Amino acid sequence: MVLGKENVKTYIEHIKQYYGDDNVEHILIDTIEKFSLILLRESLLNIVLDKLTPAEQKVLREAFRTGYFEYPKSAGQHEIGFTLGLSKVTISIHLRKAFRKIVKDFVQLIE
């Protein structure tokens, strides 16, 4: 953790020089509540991602990218499967398994 405005600015500049501007994102955390929310969001995301297989993640990304979750849908399971070289049935299976894992975790959190 870096404290003090000038120290933070200097630290960020060093990091940007090392990794490149496009690869560095910094967030001002000015309250403990904001810090807690960021940690919680990252923790939940990692918990969910750890449960999804690489194939499930790939299908979810493509489904989102192609508008599968829009209303009306811009793409269906057939189009997603065609793009990924998978059958419609395989896409359906990956989506259902991924949804079940994600929804199960959130339902358990709110019960």
C-alpha positions as CSV (number, residue, x, y, z in Angstrom):
1,M,0.0,0.0,0.0
2,V,1.3,3.5,-0.9
3,L,0.3,6.4,1.3
4,G,0.4,10.1,0.5
5,K,-0.6,11.8,-2.8
6,E,2.9,12.5,-4.1
7,N,4.1,9.0,-3.3
8,V,1.1,7.5,-5.1
9,K,1.6,9.7,-8.2
10,T,5.3,8.8,-8.3
11,Y,4.5,5.1,-7.7
12,I,1.9,5.0,-10.5
13,E,4.3,6.7,-13.0
14,H,7.0,4.1,-12.2
15,I,4.5,1.3,-12.7
16,K,3.3,2.8,-16.0
17,Q,6.8,3.2,-17.3
18,Y,7.5,-0.5,-16.5
19,Y,4.3,-2.0,-17.7
20,G,3.1,0.6,-20.2
21,D,0.2,3.0,-19.9
22,D,-2.4,0.7,-21.5
23,N,-1.6,-2.1,-19.0
24,V,-2.1,-0.1,-15.8
25,E,-5.3,0.8,-14.2
26,H,-5.5,2.6,-10.8
27,I,-8.5,3.3,-8.7
28,L,-8.8,5.9,-6.0
29,I,-10.0,4.3,-2.8
30,D,-11.0,7.1,-0.5
31,T,-13.3,5.3,1.9
32,I,-13.1,2.0,3.7
33,E,-16.5,1.2,2.2
34,K,-15.2,1.5,-1.3
35,F,-12.2,-0.6,-0.4
36,S,-14.5,-3.3,1.0
37,L,-16.7,-3.3,-2.1
38,I,-13.7,-3.6,-4.4
39,L,-12.3,-6.5,-2.4
40,L,-15.7,-8.2,-2.3
41,R,-16.3,-7.8,-6.0
42,E,-12.9,-9.2,-6.9
43,S,-13.3,-12.1,-4.4
44,L,-16.8,-13.0,-5.8
45,L,-15.5,-12.8,-9.4
46,N,-12.6,-15.1,-8.6
47,I,-14.8,-17.6,-6.8
48,V,-17.1,-17.8,-9.8
49,L,-14.3,-17.9,-12.3
50,D,-12.5,-20.7,-10.4
51,K,-15.7,-22.9,-10.7
52,L,-16.1,-22.3,-14.4
53,T,-14.2,-24.5,-16.9
54,P,-12.2,-22.8,-19.6
55,A,-14.8,-24.0,-22.1
56,E,-17.6,-22.5,-20.1
57,Q,-15.8,-19.2,-19.8
58,K,-15.1,-19.2,-23.5
59,V,-18.7,-19.9,-24.4
60,L,-20.0,-17.2,-22.0
61,R,-17.6,-14.6,-23.4
62,E,-18.7,-15.4,-27.0
63,A,-22.4,-15.4,-26.0
64,F,-22.0,-12.0,-24.4
65,R,-19.9,-10.6,-27.3
66,T,-22.4,-11.7,-29.9
67,G,-25.5,-10.4,-28.1
68,Y,-27.0,-13.7,-26.9
69,F,-28.1,-12.0,-23.6
70,E,-29.7,-9.0,-25.4
71,Y,-33.4,-8.7,-25.9
72,P,-34.1,-9.6,-28.6
73,K,-31.1,-11.8,-29.0
74,S,-28.6,-10.8,-31.7
75,A,-27.2,-14.4,-31.8
76,G,-28.5,-17.8,-30.8
77,Q,-26.7,-20.9,-29.7
78,H,-26.3,-22.1,-33.3
79,E,-24.3,-18.9,-34.2
80,I,-22.2,-19.1,-31.1
81,G,-21.4,-22.7,-31.9
82,F,-20.6,-21.9,-35.5
83,T,-18.1,-19.2,-34.4
84,L,-16.5,-21.5,-31.8
85,G,-16.6,-24.7,-33.9
86,L,-19.0,-26.4,-31.5
87,S,-22.4,-27.9,-31.9
88,K,-25.6,-26.1,-30.6
89,V,-26.0,-28.9,-28.1
90,T,-22.5,-28.4,-26.7
91,I,-23.1,-24.6,-26.5
92,S,-26.4,-25.3,-24.6
93,I,-24.6,-27.6,-22.2
94,H,-21.8,-25.2,-21.4
95,L,-24.2,-22.3,-20.9
96,R,-26.5,-24.3,-18.6
97,K,-23.6,-25.6,-16.5
98,A,-22.1,-22.1,-16.3
99,F,-25.4,-20.5,-15.3
100,R,-26.1,-23.1,-12.7
101,K,-22.7,-22.6,-11.1
102,I,-23.1,-18.8,-11.1
103,V,-26.7,-18.7,-9.9
104,K,-26.1,-21.4,-7.2
105,D,-23.3,-19.2,-5.6
106,F,-25.4,-16.1,-5.6
107,V,-28.5,-17.9,-4.3
108,Q,-26.4,-19.3,-1.4
109,L,-25.1,-15.8,-0.7
110,I,-28.6,-14.2,-0.4
111,E,-30.2,-17.0,1.6
